[in-house]
Amino acid sequence: MTAVAAVVLFVAADPAPAPAPSFAKDIAPLVEKYCLRCHGETKPKGGIVLSRTKTDADIVTQRALWEKVGDNLRSGDMPPAGAKRPTAAELDTLNRWLDAVVYKLDCDGPRDPGRVTLRRLNRVEYQNTIRDLVGVDYSPARDFPADDVGYGFDNIGDVLSLPPLLMEKYLTAAEEIIERAWRRPELRKRLMPRAPSPTNRDAMRQNLSEFASRAWRRPATEEEVKRLLGLVRMARDQGDAPEVGQKLAFQAVLISPHFLFRVEQDPTNKDLLLSEWELATRLSYFLWSSMPDDELFGLAKEGKLRQAGELERQVQRMLRSPKSRALAEHFGGQWLNTRSLSSLSFDPKRFPGITPRMLDDMTQETVLFVHHVVQENRPILDFLNADYTFVNRRLARHYGLDGVTGDNFQKVSLAGSPRGGVLTQASVLAVTSNPTRTSPVKRGKWILENLLGTPPPPPPPDVDELEETEELHGTLRQQMEQHRKNPSCASCHARMDPLGFGLENFNAVGIWRDQEGKHKIDASGVLPDGSKFNGPEELRQVLLAKKDLFVKCFVDKLLTYALGRGTERSDRCYIEEMAKKVAKAEYKFQSVVIEIVRSDPFQKRRPKGEKP
């Protein structure tokens, strides 16, 4: 071998992996150097004591503590602003140790797929399911009580209770739905494709069996169908017309717990897999907020939904469907908090153009934007930095964009504009403001919670919101700097406020401005990790530099929505792995959905009584 060939071979060879750092040798010196001044035994800040860890073995009982430390290191929130910070090489050592020792404890060995609480259909799911099951053009759920929200979403099993008033509404709705369908021949035939007759005695049995199976999203048993037929016979025996008992049986299907709730049986297989019927139901309510269609039912019946490539094909098909707008409206609208925009009111003297119609325009822009990302399989990084949006004439004028006419929304370029991504859309800027002014704190908190997944702790109970008083003067920024002299507030505000100030060029309803009264806007900021920016465009670049945090946050939010439960520590490994695969897939939206649908938390269920 020549010398040149030897050099080429040496350079081309994969380097030997660096040995995993140990706590005693590699990490303890860094902890002492950067952390123990605030987190030693004496008056530890936040109650966090790091001096009690001596070896890697100690991590077994201190795992949650070090996971929190890792989160703060990776987000740049620690060490705090003004403190000495680890070098890039030292941070790499800390991160390799966290991956090899701390997070490895959760990810090695058997994993817990979690357990979703039995949950009822929320208002949107009920409405859409009635539409697809019966076909009536009717909105029974509009009179239902509002659904409670948990973990930011209204489809969470733990909070979807069934108060007596709602049960009464279900009874009334079932009767009205069947009556409306019965009056229309084409819908009545949908319920009764076979006319009961001295020659076709099984017709009613078959009609009820098929309808109940579709409504309950799994095959109805012979005993269940027998009970429904009993209602038909009871009405007949009482001298009622045949259709009275028939309608009563269909109504009974719609007030059954098997319809009102998404029922999942505890798996008896060792792999903890859901049945294919249950998997089809999870998939359809995730992407459509409605029941499975005939194709999904057919695959579940044949046991083919888990065949190689089939789930991926179904995801692609379902996201192309117009029904996927439900994902944009109900996931997107709740993740971004824009669904609440219509309930807000702004000072009409300061913002005379903010009518209910304009608020609806703002909401529609965000729905159309999210739906575009979904249907066109765009990278999820578009949520941070897309150079396009959707506006009509009114919203274009609000944004100062030329060349847009009419009430219909159209896709427009934002090139040369200070806007980009969801962060500068009027809907987001408005829901993170106060009725009379902007709120850098709300905007910064929104970014931390919804884009970076690093929410601040709740404020101390004795801290009041900023009010305009004689003691506070100058720009809003200057007033806030005076307001947060309270040392108990400073650490969290150091994370939130700079992010919010980066958006101060947008007023409370999202209109661009260079001045606040007679004062020039200062939209600069410095984050605890040293990142600097001035204005929304540079802020977006800072957020893009933190795209790993954003991707994990997005996966976490979408997984929560898909499962109908909050994510737990046991889900952390799944989220980390999914985020890495999404990055390799160029951050495409479909890749997030496919990884979630493939995952154990989506496909499996921990049986009742088993410890997590």
N, C-alpha and C positions, 0 to 999 in steps of 0.2 A: 504494500500500500504506500502510495506516495505521501509526502508530507502534506500536500494540498488536500488530498482526499481525506486524510486523517482529520485535518482541521474542519473540512466540510462536514464530515460525519459527526464530529464532536459538537459543532454548532447546531446541526439539525436534530440531534438527539434530544428527546424530552428530558428536561432537568429532573433530578430526583426530587420528590416532594419534600418540602421542609418538614422537620419533625414538629408535632403539635407542641405548642408552648405549655409549660406547667405553671401552676399558680405560684408555688414557692420560689421558683427560679426566675420566671419571666414577668409575672403579673404583680406579685406583691410589691416589688420596687416601684412599679408605675402607680399602684394604688397609694403607696406612701408619698410619692412625689406629687401627685395631682389631686388626691381625694381626701386624705385623712385630716387635713386642716379643717374641713367642714363636716366630715362624716366619721370622725373618731368617736371614742367613748364619751367625751365631754361635750355636752350640749349639741348633739348631732342635728344638723339641719334636716327638716322633714322627717325626723325620727329614723333616718337611714344610717345604720352603723355598719361600716365595711371592715372594721379592724378585727372582727371576730372570725373572719375567714382566714384559715392558715394553710390549708392544702386543698387539692382537687376533691378529696373525699368529702370535705365539708359542704360541697355544692349540693349534695343529695338533699340535705335539709334546708338549704338556702337558695334553692333554685329560683323561686319567684323573685327574690331580692335581686339576684344577678341578671335575671331577664329584664327587670326594670332598668338596671344600670346599663345593660346593653342597648336597650331602646333609646335611652337618653344620650348615650355616646353616639349612636348611629344617626340620630336626628340632629346632632350638633348642639343640643340643649345643655349638655354638660361637657366639660366644666363651664360655669356660667361666664357671662361677659365680664371682661376685666381680669379673669383668672388666667394663670399660665395653662396653656393647652398642650396636649400630646402632639408630637411630630407625626408626620404621615406614616413613618416606619413603626412608631409606637402604636398608633391606631391600628395598623395592619396586624401587629402582634396581638393586641387586645381582641380584634375581630376574629382572628384565627382561633384564639383560645375559647371565645364564646361559642363559635360554631362547633369546635371539637369536643368541648366539655359541657357547657351549660345547655345549649339547645339539643345536643345529641341525646341527653337523658330522656327528653320527650319523644324523640323521633326513632330511637332504636327499640326493637322488640315490638310486641303487640300494641296496636293503636286503638284508640276509642273512636268509633265513627260518630258517637253522639246519639241522642235520642230526642226526637221532635215530639212535643206535647200534642196530644189529640187536639185538633183545632177545627173550628168551624170556618166556613167560607166567609170572607169579609164581604162588604156591600158590593164592591166592584166584581169580585169573583162570582157572587150569587147572581148578579145582574147578567153578566156575560154567559154564565152557565145556562140560565133560563133561555137566553137568546139562542144559544146553540143547540139546546136540547129540544125546546118546544117550538121556537121560531116566532113567538109573539113579539110584536112591536110595542112593548110596555115596559115601564120603569118602576117595578114594585119596590126596589130598594131605596128609592128616593125618600121614602117616609121612615126608613129604618133608623134607629139611633146610630150616632157616629161611632165608628170603630176606635177602640183604644190603640195607642201607638206604643211600641216597645222597640228599643234599639234603632229608632228612627223610622220604623216601618209599621204599617197597619195590617200586616199579615202574619204577625208573630203569635204562635199558639198560646204562649203563656199569658197573654193579655186579652185574648179574644173570648170574653165571657159570653154567657147566654142569659141575659136578664129576662124576667117574665114578660116585660113589654115587647121584647123582640120575638119571643115565642108567639105572642098574640099576632104580631105582624106577619110572621111566617104562615100562620093558619089562614089569615085573611088573603095573603098574597097567593097561596096555593089554590084557593077557591077561585080567585079572580083570573089567574093564569089559565086554568083548565076551562073556565067558562068562555074566555076570549078565544081560546083555541077551538073549542067545540063549535063556535058560531061561524068559523071559517072552514069551508070544506077541505081546502088543501092542508090546513093544519090539523084538522080532525083526522084526516087520513094518515098524517104523520104519527098520531097517537094510535090509530086503529087501522093499520094497513090491511088487516083481514077482517071482513065483516062477520060478526058472530051470527050462526044460523043453526033444525032437526037433522042438517047434513054436515056442518063444520063446528062441532062442539068444542074443539080444541082452539078455536080462533082467539077467544078472549084470553085463554091461558098463554098463548104465544105472544099476543099483543102486550100483555102485562110483563111477561118474562123479558122481552126485548127492551121495553121502555125502562123497567127497573134496572136492568143490567147496564144500560147506558147512563141512567141517572146516578146509579150508585158506583159506577166506574169499575165494575167487576161483575162476574156472572152471578145473577140472583139464584139462590138455591131453590129447590123444589118446595121446601117447607115455606120459604118466604112468599113464593108465588101462590101457594095454597092459601096463605092468610089473606092475601090481596083478593083472591077469588071469593073468599068468605064474605068480604064486604059487598061484592056484587050479589051474592046469594041472599045476604041479609036484607038488602034493599028490595029484592024481588019478593022475598017471603013476606015483607011488610006491605006488599001491594003497590010499590012504587014502579014507575016506568023503568025499562031496562037501562036507559042511559043514566038514571040517577045513581045506581050502584056502580056503573062503569066510571062515571066522573069521580065518584067517591074513592074508588081504588087508585085512580091516577093522582088524586090529591094526596092520598096517603103516601105515595112514593115521594112526593115533594116535601113532606114534613117528617120523613124518616131521618134519624140521625145519620144513616148511611148516605143521604143526600146532603144534609146540612153540614156535615163534618167530613173532613178528609181522614177516613179511618185507615190505619195501617196496623196489620197484625204483627205481633212479635215474631221474628223469623225463627224457624225451627232448624234451619240448615246451619252448619258449622261456620259458613262464611258470612253469616248475618245478612245475606242479601235480601232486599225487598223482592216481592213478587213482581213479575213484569207488568201486571195491572197497576200496581202501586208506583212502579217506576214511570210508566206512561203518564200517570196522574201528576206525579211530581214535575215531570218535564213540561206538560201542557200548562199547568198553573204557574210555573216559573216563567215561561216565555209568552204565554197568551193570557194569563189570568182567567183561564176558562178550562172547560173539560177537554179531554182528548177527542180528536176527530176520528173518522172511520179508519183512516190509515194507521193511526197509533193503536186503536182498539184491535184492528186486525193483526198487527204485529204482536201485540200482547197475547192475543188468543192463540196464535201459532207458536208462541215462545221464541220469537225471532228478534226481539228488540235489542238483545245483547249480542247478536251475531256480529262478527268482525265488520267494522265500518258502518253499521246501521245507525248507531246513536249519532255519529258525526253527520251522516246523511240527513237524519231527521232534524238535527239542529239547523243545518243549512236551509232545509226546506221551510222550517217553521219561522226562521228569521226573515225569509223572503216574503212571507205571508203578510197581508195587511193587518192581521191580528197582532203582529209583533209591535204595533203601535202601543199596545198596552204596556209593554216593557218600557218604552220611552216615557209614557205618561206616569206610570205608577212606580216603577223603580227610579227613573230619572227625576221625576218631580219630587220624590221624597228624599232621595240621596242629596239633591241640590237644594232642597227646602223650598223650591219654587211653587209647589202645589198650594202653598198657603198664601200666595200673593193676592188672590182675589179678596181675601178677608182683611187686607191691610187698608189703611186710609192715611193719606198724606195731607198736610196743611194746604188747603185750596188756594190760599193767598200766595204762598211761596211757590206752589207747583200747580198752576191752574190747568195745565194740559193733562194731568194724570186722572183721567176719567176711567170708569169701569171698562170701557172699550179698550183704552190704552193698556190697562193692566192685563186684559185678556191677550192683546197683541204681544206683550212682553212674555207672557206664559207660553204662547204658541211658538215664539221664536225658539225657546229652549227645547220644547217638545220636538219640533221639526229638526233641530240640530241633533239631538240625541238619536232620533229615529234614523236620521241620515247615517250617523256613525254605525248604528245597528245594521241597517239594510245593506249599506255599501261595504260593510266589513272594514271600516276605517281603523287606523291605529287608535288606541284609547288615549294616546298622547295628544290627539286632536282636542280633547277636553281641556288641555292646558294651553295649546298654542295654535289652534286652527286659524288659518288666514281667510276664513269664509264664515258666513252665517246666513240666516234666512230672515228677510224683512218684507213688510209691505210699505205702502207710501207713508203712512203715519209714523211707523217705527224708523224708517229711513230718515225722515225729517227730524225726528228726535235725536238721531245719531249724527246728523249733518252729512248724510250720504246723498249724492245726486243721482238722477237718472232712474229712479224707481217710481212707478205710477200704479194706481189701482189698489184695491183691498186685498188682492191675492198675494200670498207670500212667494217670494222667489229667492233663489240662492244668489248671493252677491259676494264679490271679493272684498276683503278688508285690507288689501295691500295698500300701504301708505297711510293706514289708519292706526291710531293708538290701540285699537281693539284687537282681541284675539282670544279664542277659547271661551269657556263658559264664564270665566272670572270677570270679564268685562261686559257681559250681557246685562241688560237693564233689569231683568228679573232677579238675578243674583245680587246685583248692587242694591236693588230696592229692598229685598227681604233682609239684607244685612245692614239696614239703615234705621234711623228713628223717624218719626213722622215729620220732624222739622229740620233735620240735619243728618249728615253722615255719622257713622259710628265706626271709627277705625278698630275699636275693640271687637265689635261684632264681626267685622270683616276679617280681622286677623284670626279670631277664634274659628270662624267658618273655614278658613283655609287649613288651619291645623287639624280640625275635626274631619273635614270632608275630602280634602286633597292629600294631606300628609299622614293622616291617621295617628297624630300625636296630640290628642286633645289636652288642654290645660286642666288642672283640677278646679273644682268649684271655687268661687271667690269666698273669702272669709265672710261670716254672717253679719259682721258689723260694718261692712264697707258699703257705702251708698253709691248709686250711679251718679256720674258727672251731671251737675246742673249748672246752668248759667247764672252766676251770682256776681255781685260787685267785686268780690275778692278775686275772682278769676277773670282774666282779661286777655285780649289778643286773639290770635287765630285759635281754632279748635286744637291744633297741635300744642300750642303754648299753654292752653288751658289744661290739657291732659297732663302735660309735664308737671304743672303745678299740683294737679289733683293726685298724682300717684307718688307723692313724697312719702306716703305710708310704706315703710320698708316691707311689710307683709304682702304688699301688692306688686312690688317692683320686679320680682323674678318672673312672674307669669306675664306681666305687661311687657317685659323685655322680649318675650317671644311673640306676643300677639300684636302689639302696637306697630312695630316697624312694618309688618306685612300689611296691616290696614292702611297705614300712611302711604304705602306705595300706590294705593288706589284713590288718594284724595283728589286727584284731578277729575274724578267723576263725582257729581253731586249725589244727593240722596236718591234720585230717581234715574241715575245713570247718564246724565248729560255732561259732556266734557266742559271743563272750566279751567282757566289759568289763574283766576283770582278767587279768594274767599273774602267778599266785601272789598275792602281797600288793600288787603294783604295778598301778596303773591303766594301761590300754593307751594309748599315744600313737600315733595313726594319722595324724599330720600329715606333710606333706612339701612340699618346695620343689624344683622341677626346675631344671636349668641355664638354661632360658629364662625363669625367674621365676614360672612357674605354681605356685600354691599350692593345697593341698587339705587336708582333714581327714576321713579315713574313706573307705570304699569308694564311697559315693554321689557325693561330690565328685570322687573320682578318676575315676569313669566320665565325669563331665562334662568333665574335663580331656582324657580320651581322645577324647571326641566332638568337642572343639574341634580335635583333630588328625585329623579323619576323612579328610582328603586322604591322609595318610600311611597310614592303615589301609586305605583302598580300594586304593591301589597295592600294599600288602603282600598283601592278599587276592588281587588279580589275579595277582600274581607267584606266590603259593603254588598257586593253582588252575591256572595255566598250566603250572607245573612238573609237577603231577600229570597234567594232560591230555596233555602231550607225552612224558612219560617221560624227560625230561632236565632238567638244571639250566638256568635262564635265564642268558643271557650279556649282555655289554654291548650287543650288537647288538639284543637284545630290548627294551632300555630304552625306545626310542621307541614300540614297540607297546604296552608296558605303560602308559606315560604317556597315550597316545591312548585306550586302552581305559578307563582310569580316568576320564577326562573324560566319555566317553560314558555310562559307568555312572552318574556323578553326575547327568547330564541325564535319565537314565531313572529317577530317584528311588531309585537304589541297589538296584533289585530284583535278586534272585538270578539270575533267568533272563537278565537283561541281561548279567551277567558271563559266563555260559555262552555266550550267543549271540555276544558280541563275541569270545570266545576261538575259537569254532568258525568264525567268519568270517575270522579273522586269517590272515596269511601264514604265521606259524610253524606253525599247525595244518593249513593246506591245502597247504603247499608243502614242498619238500625240496631242500636244496643238494646237487648231485651230488658224488660222490666225486672228490677231486682238485682241486676248485675252492676257491680261497682264500676265507675268510669276509670 
